[in-house]
């Protein structure tokens, strides 16, 4: 059986941007899986936390951006406290979310958009408050 080499993003520009925003190095992760084992939000994730880092290591940022995982992350820092290599996955997830928001052309949250956002009953209210704090300035 032959294996095909999969190359996602040769220049890894997106990965470098994410690492620059988060100030974290994905190469430090040794894929032990402790972050996934300790995460209280894995039930709603389609990609486990340690797999997010693996996708970043491989340059596959699009899979992460299209997943539910980055929006499901509670940013509780359980993963960071469990990590033997001190990789803060919460910072990486936040950096991925920021790259999505920035690419949409605006980093502003308009108050008129809130009722539409709040119609999604699964959206945590903390996320809306956090978004106002981060994106309304």
Beta strands, then each sheet from edge to edge (+ up, - down):
end
